[in-house]
Amino acid sequence: MDFFEENVLIANEDELIKLLGIHDKNIKIIKSYYDVNILVRNGAVKVTGEKEKSEAAAKILKDILNTVRAEGEISDQKVVYLIEANKSNSDIDYNQILKEVIVTSASGRVIKPKTVGQKRYIDMINSKDVTFGIGPAGTGKTYLAVAAAVNSFRKKEVERIILTRPAVEAGEKLGFLPGDLQDKVDPYLRPLYDALFDIMGIENFMKNVEKQLIEVAPLAYMRGRTLDSSFIILDEAQNTTNEQMKMFLTRLGYGSKAVITGDITQIDLPEGKKSGLKSVIHILKEVEDIGFMFFHTTDVVRHKLVQDIIKAYEKHEVNKK
């Protein structure tokens, strides 16, 4: 067995405290994945143990340090992400991901990718006319698409932002819900409103809605239209039928870009109806200038328990087969 030792240099005590985590939690997480010794000596963190494991642990420490220097702090959830991401791809330069800025929100908050998958997703959106973001809840599929749309709108690359989603979910039909049409569809569109409010600010959002430069509407409203110079987002696309998906994709006009997001494990269509999102993966997989980004549980940026819950359900579904 090759014995290996590497020192990670620390600039000051504040960096060291954040690197170690509360009650050395970050170090405990790293040691739970890698059988190594980690000691603090003379302004450096020393990693010793089997060569391969020590090199991997030292890289995680450097990634944590880069995150602390770039963002001022790091959560234990992100530490776990860094470890999981490096297990699947040891060549990841997480520091490079942190430099990517998608857009700045109305409150001045910088919105950037938090995972390798998110970085690939944004790169795909920027380089393709049509991008599919497919994966579990909490991976940032919709929020990042909205951020990219606002960025394009601010840079005048497009004239309008159009956000849409199927209006029937979880077995509820609009005809049985109280209120007029707008009242009926708004609850389904709320996640899209929330993302726009957060990034643009409510006042700026409302001004652009009044000018008809931003539209948030159910998918049925897209029929018969040609959408030129627009950034169009179709959310919850797993709940489209094949006919609806084809209808949406053929609305794309000159100078437009479309992002379609969904989770094919959360289909709420009536029994016997096929998901347009599941079908389109096979139908369009070889069409040029269309990109498919498949997110994984390691891209989940919500509470760590969400990752564990998703994994447990995935295991349950596999065992059922």
Secondary structure in CASP SS format (residue, H / E / C, confidence):
PFRMAT SS
TARGET T0000
AUTHOR 0000-0000-0000
METHOD secondary structure of the structure
MODEL  1
M C 1.00
D C 1.00
F E 1.00
F E 1.00
E E 1.00
E E 1.00
N E 1.00
V E 1.00
L E 1.00
I C 1.00
A C 1.00
N C 1.00
E H 1.00
D H 1.00
E H 1.00
L H 1.00
I H 1.00
K H 1.00
L H 1.00
L H 1.00
G C 1.00
I H 1.00
H H 1.00
D H 1.00
K H 1.00
N H 1.00
I H 1.00
K H 1.00
I H 1.00
I H 1.00
K H 1.00
S H 1.00
Y H 1.00
Y C 1.00
D C 1.00
V E 1.00
N E 1.00
I E 1.00
L E 1.00
V E 1.00
R E 1.00
N C 1.00
G C 1.00
A E 1.00
V E 1.00
K E 1.00
V E 1.00
T E 1.00
G E 1.00
E E 1.00
K H 1.00
E H 1.00
K H 1.00
S H 1.00
E H 1.00
A H 1.00
A H 1.00
A H 1.00
K H 1.00
I H 1.00
L H 1.00
K H 1.00
D H 1.00
I H 1.00
L H 1.00
N H 1.00
T H 1.00
V H 1.00
R H 1.00
A H 1.00
E H 1.00
G C 1.00
E C 1.00
I C 1.00
S C 1.00
D H 1.00
Q H 1.00
K H 1.00
V H 1.00
V H 1.00
Y H 1.00
L H 1.00
I H 1.00
E H 1.00
A H 1.00
N H 1.00
K H 1.00
S H 1.00
N C 1.00
S C 1.00
D C 1.00
I C 1.00
D C 1.00
Y H 1.00
N H 1.00
Q H 1.00
I H 1.00
L H 1.00
K H 1.00
E C 1.00
V C 1.00
I C 1.00
V E 1.00
T E 1.00
S C 1.00
A C 1.00
S C 1.00
G C 1.00
R C 1.00
V E 1.00
I E 1.00
K C 1.00
P C 1.00
K C 1.00
T C 1.00
V H 1.00
G H 1.00
Q H 1.00
K H 1.00
R H 1.00
Y H 1.00
I H 1.00
D H 1.00
M H 1.00
I H 1.00
N H 1.00
S H 1.00
K C 1.00
D C 1.00
V E 1.00
T E 1.00
F E 1.00
G E 1.00
I E 1.00
G C 1.00
P C 1.00
A C 1.00
G C 1.00
T C 1.00
G C 1.00
K H 1.00
T H 1.00
Y H 1.00
L H 1.00
A H 1.00
V H 1.00
A H 1.00
A H 1.00
A H 1.00
V H 1.00
N H 1.00
S H 1.00
F H 1.00
R H 1.00
K C 1.00
K C 1.00
E C 1.00
V C 1.00
E C 1.00
R E 1.00
I E 1.00
I E 1.00
L E 1.00
T E 1.00
R E 1.00
P C 1.00
A C 1.00
V C 1.00
E C 1.00
A C 1.00
G C 1.00
E C 1.00
K C 1.00
L H 1.00
G H 1.00
F H 1.00
L C 1.00
P C 1.00
G C 1.00
D C 1.00
L H 1.00
Q H 1.00
D H 1.00
K H 1.00
V H 1.00
D H 1.00
P H 1.00
Y H 1.00
L H 1.00
R H 1.00
P H 1.00
L H 1.00
Y H 1.00
D H 1.00
A H 1.00
L H 1.00
F H 1.00
D H 1.00
I H 1.00
M H 1.00
G C 1.00
I H 1.00
E H 1.00
N H 1.00
F H 1.00
M H 1.00
K H 1.00
N H 1.00
V H 1.00
E H 1.00
K C 1.00
Q C 1.00
L C 1.00
I E 1.00
E E 1.00
V E 1.00
A E 1.00
P E 1.00
L H 1.00
A H 1.00
Y H 1.00
M H 1.00
R C 1.00
G C 1.00
R C 1.00
T C 1.00
L E 1.00
D C 1.00
S C 1.00
S E 1.00
F E 1.00
I E 1.00
I E 1.00
L E 1.00
D C 1.00
E C 1.00
A H 1.00
Q H 1.00
N H 1.00
T C 1.00
T E 1.00
N H 1.00
E H 1.00
Q H 1.00
M H 1.00
K H 1.00
M H 1.00
F H 1.00
L H 1.00
T C 1.00
R C 1.00
L E 1.00
G C 1.00
Y C 1.00
G C 1.00
S C 1.00
K E 1.00
A E 1.00
V E 1.00
I E 1.00
T E 1.00
G E 1.00
D C 1.00
I C 1.00
T C 1.00
Q C 1.00
I C 1.00
D C 1.00
L C 1.00
P C 1.00
E C 1.00
G C 1.00
K C 1.00
K C 1.00
S E 1.00
G H 1.00
L H 1.00
K H 1.00
S H 1.00
V H 1.00
I H 1.00
H H 1.00
I H 1.00
L C 1.00
K C 1.00
E C 1.00
V C 1.00
E C 1.00
D C 1.00
I E 1.00
G E 1.00
F E 1.00
M E 1.00
F E 1.00
F C 1.00
H C 1.00
T H 1.00
T H 1.00
D H 1.00
V C 1.00
V C 1.00
R C 1.00
H C 1.00
K H 1.00
L H 1.00
V H 1.00
Q H 1.00
D H 1.00
I H 1.00
I H 1.00
K H 1.00
A H 1.00
Y H 1.00
E H 1.00
K H 1.00
H H 1.00
E H 1.00
V H 1.00
N H 1.00
K H 1.00
K C 1.00
END
